[in-house]
Amino acid sequence: MTKQTQTTVRTGRKQVLGAVVCGVIALSLFGIAVYMAVSAVGRLGLVGNELTVRVTDCDASAPATTSRGGGHPDLDCKGFVDPTQASGGGTRRITATGFSSEPVFGAPVKVAKEPWGSWVPVDQGDWNRLGRALSPLIPLAVAGLFAKVPVAVCRGRRNSRRLLAGSLA
């Protein structure tokens, strides 16, 4: 007769492991929400470094395919800053990244500097601006749901210690 050994893990260890995993997921989602909020500051033109650029040429910076075969590439567009806004009165050429569609060449386009230094087009439509402003709330809400688990486990372990200490006295 062979004897099978069975390993068991205590429920407390599983609970702590689950709490750690949920905590890591919550922190990751919180980081994504912060990134989206900081990025939105640039895309909405709230930083104060907003310029008007006349686009001269654009290059695709990402492949134009998706899993279904279609899609639009991100465009990097170069252009000249309007002379009234250029520092020193000279001509200044900048590259703005993240255009979803090709702008009209020669027409003025508003761009803003993101906090990490890249130039991006400013969202123009009201729905675009609203979506950009509210988009960080989605990962933040999910992070809040994942953060409940570690908090509940910590409170439960702390309360169980109090019960044990009270029964020993």
Backbone torsions as a table, in degrees:
resi	resn	phi	psi	omega
1	MET	NA	127.9	179.1
2	THR	-95.6	141.1	-179.8
3	LYS	-101.8	124.8	179.3
4	GLN	-94.1	133.0	176.5
5	THR	-92.6	137.7	-178.8
6	GLN	-120.9	125.0	178.0
7	THR	-97.2	135.0	177.3
8	THR	-123.6	146.1	177.2
9	VAL	-110.6	134.8	-179.1
10	ARG	-63.0	150.8	179.4
11	THR	-62.8	-34.6	179.9
12	GLY	-62.3	-39.2	178.6
13	ARG	-67.3	-41.1	177.5
14	LYS	-62.5	-38.9	-179.9
15	GLN	-65.1	-42.9	179.7
16	VAL	-66.8	-42.5	178.3
17	LEU	-61.7	-43.9	176.9
18	GLY	-61.9	-39.0	178.8
19	ALA	-66.2	-39.6	179.0
20	VAL	-65.5	-44.9	179.6
21	VAL	-61.9	-45.9	178.6
22	CYS	-63.5	-36.6	177.7
23	GLY	-65.2	-40.7	178.1
24	VAL	-65.6	-42.5	177.9
25	ILE	-62.8	-42.6	179.9
26	ALA	-62.5	-44.2	178.9
27	LEU	-64.2	-38.8	178.1
28	SER	-63.8	-45.3	178.6
29	LEU	-65.7	-36.0	176.2
30	PHE	-63.7	-40.5	177.2
31	GLY	-62.9	-39.6	177.3
32	ILE	-63.9	-41.1	179.1
33	ALA	-63.7	-40.7	178.6
34	VAL	-64.8	-44.3	178.4
35	TYR	-59.4	-45.2	-179.7
36	MET	-63.8	-37.2	179.1
37	ALA	-68.0	-43.4	179.9
38	VAL	-67.6	-38.6	177.1
39	SER	-64.7	-38.2	179.3
40	ALA	-63.5	-30.9	178.4
41	VAL	-59.1	-42.6	178.0
42	GLY	-72.2	-44.3	-176.4
43	ARG	-68.5	-22.6	177.9
44	LEU	-94.2	-3.8	178.5
45	GLY	73.3	31.3	-177.3
46	LEU	-90.0	-9.5	-174.6
47	VAL	-74.6	-34.5	-178.7
48	GLY	106.6	-6.0	177.9
49	ASN	-99.0	50.5	-177.4
50	GLU	-91.0	133.0	179.4
51	LEU	-130.1	161.8	172.9
52	THR	-107.9	127.0	-176.6
53	VAL	-120.4	142.8	172.0
54	ARG	-102.7	109.1	-173.5
55	VAL	-70.4	135.2	178.0
56	THR	-110.5	-34.4	177.6
57	ASP	-157.7	157.0	-178.8
58	CYS	-134.7	146.4	176.0
59	ASP	-129.1	143.4	176.7
60	ALA	-75.4	132.3	-178.6
61	SER	-107.5	-4.8	179.8
62	ALA	-143.1	155.7	178.6
63	PRO	-62.5	147.1	-174.9
64	ALA	-93.1	27.1	-179.7
65	THR	-121.6	153.0	173.1
66	THR	-121.5	-174.7	-179.9
67	SER	-64.1	-22.9	-180.0
68	ARG	-95.8	2.6	176.6
69	GLY	96.1	-13.3	-179.4
70	GLY	-109.0	-170.1	175.7
71	GLY	135.0	175.1	-179.6
72	HIS	-128.2	137.4	178.2
73	PRO	-79.5	157.8	168.2
74	ASP	-78.1	138.5	-177.8
75	LEU	-111.0	137.0	170.7
76	ASP	-102.5	116.3	-176.2
77	CYS	-112.9	136.4	178.2
78	LYS	-107.2	147.7	178.8
79	GLY	-168.3	175.0	-179.0
80	PHE	-101.7	136.5	176.5
81	VAL	-72.4	142.0	177.3
82	ASP	-56.0	136.3	-175.9
83	PRO	-57.6	-27.6	-180.0
84	THR	-71.1	-22.4	-178.6
85	GLN	-102.5	-11.6	-178.0
86	ALA	-71.0	139.1	179.1
87	SER	-74.6	134.6	179.0
88	GLY	81.8	1.0	176.5
89	GLY	79.5	-5.4	-179.5
90	GLY	-86.2	-176.4	177.3
91	THR	-89.4	139.7	-179.1
92	ARG	-130.1	128.3	-179.2
93	ARG	-109.0	128.8	178.7
94	ILE	-128.7	161.8	175.9
95	THR	-115.6	125.2	177.2
96	ALA	-108.7	134.1	-177.5
97	THR	-108.0	154.0	172.5
98	GLY	95.6	19.9	174.3
99	PHE	-72.2	133.5	179.0
100	SER	-88.5	-22.2	176.0
101	SER	-140.5	158.7	-176.4
102	GLU	-73.0	124.0	179.3
103	PRO	-75.9	166.0	177.0
104	VAL	-72.6	123.9	-178.2
105	PHE	-67.1	133.2	180.0
106	GLY	89.4	-17.1	179.4
107	ALA	-81.4	146.9	179.1
108	PRO	-69.6	134.6	178.4
109	VAL	-127.7	132.1	177.6
110	LYS	-81.7	131.0	175.2
111	VAL	-128.7	155.3	179.0
112	ALA	-136.7	155.8	-179.9
113	LYS	-92.3	126.4	175.4
114	GLU	-73.3	160.6	-177.9
115	PRO	-57.0	-25.9	179.8
116	TRP	-93.6	5.9	167.5
117	GLY	107.4	-10.0	-179.5
118	SER	-87.2	147.9	179.0
119	TRP	-89.4	135.0	-179.5
120	VAL	-134.5	153.3	176.2
121	PRO	-70.4	143.1	178.5
122	VAL	-82.3	133.6	177.7
123	ASP	-62.9	136.3	-174.6
124	GLN	-103.9	-44.5	-176.0
125	GLY	-74.1	152.3	179.5
126	ASP	-63.7	-40.6	180.0
127	TRP	-68.3	-37.2	176.8
128	ASN	-62.9	-44.5	-178.9
129	ARG	-65.7	-41.1	179.2
130	LEU	-64.8	-44.3	178.2
131	GLY	-62.6	-40.9	179.5
132	ARG	-66.0	-39.2	-178.6
133	ALA	-70.5	-34.8	-176.5
134	LEU	-91.0	-14.4	-175.0
135	SER	-59.8	-32.8	177.3
136	PRO	-66.6	-15.6	-178.0
137	LEU	-71.3	-26.2	-177.9
138	ILE	-66.7	-56.8	178.6
139	PRO	-65.5	-27.6	178.1
140	LEU	-66.4	-40.8	178.8
141	ALA	-66.7	-42.1	179.3
142	VAL	-67.3	-37.2	176.2
143	ALA	-61.8	-38.0	176.9
144	GLY	-62.6	-38.2	177.6
145	LEU	-66.0	-43.2	179.1
146	PHE	-69.9	-28.4	-179.2
147	ALA	-73.5	-19.6	179.2
148	LYS	-63.8	-34.6	-176.0
149	VAL	-65.0	-53.1	179.5
150	PRO	-62.5	-35.5	178.8
151	VAL	-64.9	-43.3	179.8
152	ALA	-65.2	-40.1	179.2
153	VAL	-65.4	-43.6	179.7
154	CYS	-63.7	-42.8	178.4
155	ARG	-65.3	-40.2	179.3
156	GLY	-64.6	-41.8	178.9
157	ARG	-67.5	-38.9	179.4
158	ARG	-66.7	-42.1	179.0
159	ASN	-66.9	-36.3	179.5
160	SER	-68.1	-32.2	176.0
161	ARG	-66.5	-37.8	177.7
162	ARG	-64.8	-39.3	179.5
163	LEU	-64.6	-41.7	178.9
164	LEU	-65.6	-41.9	-179.5
165	ALA	-65.2	-36.5	179.9
166	GLY	-70.7	-33.7	-178.6
167	SER	-77.9	-22.7	178.3
168	LEU	-80.4	-20.0	-175.6
169	ALA	-76.5	NA	NA
